[in-house]
Amino acid sequence: MKKIVLPIVCALAICLSAHAQKLDTSGPRAAEAPEVELSEEEAKALFKVYADSVNASFTYQTGVIKLSNGAVLTVPKGFRFLDAKQSHRLLEDIWGNPEMTTIGSLVPDSLGPMDEACYIFNIYFDAIGYVKDEDADKINYDDLLKDQQKETREANPERIKGGFPPIEFIGWAASPYYDKTKKTLHWAKELKFGDEENHTLNYNVRILGRKGVLVMNAIGTMDQLPVIRRNVPAIIASASFEQGESYADFNPDVDEVAAWTIGGLVAGKVLAKAGLFAVLLKFGKFIVLGLIAFGAAIWRWITGRRRKNELEEGWVMPAPKTEPEGPETAAAVEEERKDGSAAS
């Protein structure tokens, strides 16, 4: 991101200066505005002001969180929870992804969404029914990898048509592993989006329940694989099901059996989820959109409405407006969102 942000900020500042006559309508006359050149340090500081304002606009939770379908999350040490509404804002509005499925997310407590090192675990419940695991020991993951690479290539024309860059499925960043005792499955994919130099990491965690699967997908970059991998055991341990909703509570007389087996969870079902494409724009388009959004503020600062030294004196860009959060659970907020979408 450092290679992208600073040149864009500087270029934007130069562009704004060149169009002073068109942009300035209420402050000092453009002809009288002082010429100001931003140093690399100043440009970096400007972006930090913007990033800090975005980071400060989120409200987090800790402790025990009731999700949906009997799933319960005990926020693990080192993380904090964002509810469904704020997770949609983070994934779609801040990081610039397509509309995604989420009932909440886990964010490291030492990082904000705009921090370069930030990664998250996106959470949702896939109510596909009881997943039989008899095939777990019979899956050839090398063949499965080849199939998924082929399907990814075949899906690229549709992605490009939708305005998104193509995806190259590089390979397993961590081979699929199923724990029969804990009924948990996890694996990681290395993906390349378009011409991005930083490869994307999708670390997938599935916790099997009576009526479906709790999905917890880590979204980050390949250089974050070690830290994400270290946190996977704690993430798995943080999730549980209420009495009557666990995998062991399955009742064949009344419960639906999923069409997907363990191999199916790693294969086609995943490719159909928007979660596969998360972080697609985290290091690209969202930066440009953010700079455009606060470009006018930069211009006002350059042309005299804000003096050059105000940055050092503590000028803070107003945080993006957010609606106050209520006490609803993540599941309730997600249900409200679905109802609203249906009404429209």
Disulfide bonds with the S-S distance in Angstrom:
none
